[in-house]
Amino acid sequence: MLLELIKIIGFLMTILSTVVIVQFILSLLISFNVVSLSNNIVAAIWQALSVILDPFLKPIRKIMPDTGMIDFSPMVLLIGLRILQMLLVGVANDISAAGM
C-alpha cells in the first residue's frame, strides 16, 4: 500500500517537472516572438500552466533574491523535485527491503 502511494507521488512529481519544462519552453517562444499571447490558444495554455505552477513557484520567489529579468524559481523547483524524488526512491527501496 505504501509503495503504491510513493509511486503515485513520484509520478505526480514527474508530471509537475514536465509542466515546468513546458512552461519554460513556452516562455522562450513568447519572448522571441515565435508565438504570441494574443493567440487565444497560446494564452489559454499559458494561463493554465501558470495556474498549475504558481502555487509552487510563489513561495520560492518570495525566498529568492531579485535577479532582474531572469527567474530562477523554476530551476529551483526542478532541483527540489528531483531531490524529493531521490528521497522517495530511497524510502521505497528501504520499505521493499524490509518486506513491508
Secondary structure as GFF3:
##gff-version 3
##sequence-region A 1 100
A	DSSP	alpha_helix	2	31	.	.	.	ID=ss1
A	DSSP	alpha_helix	40	63	.	.	.	ID=ss2
A	DSSP	alpha_helix	73	98	.	.	.	ID=ss3
###
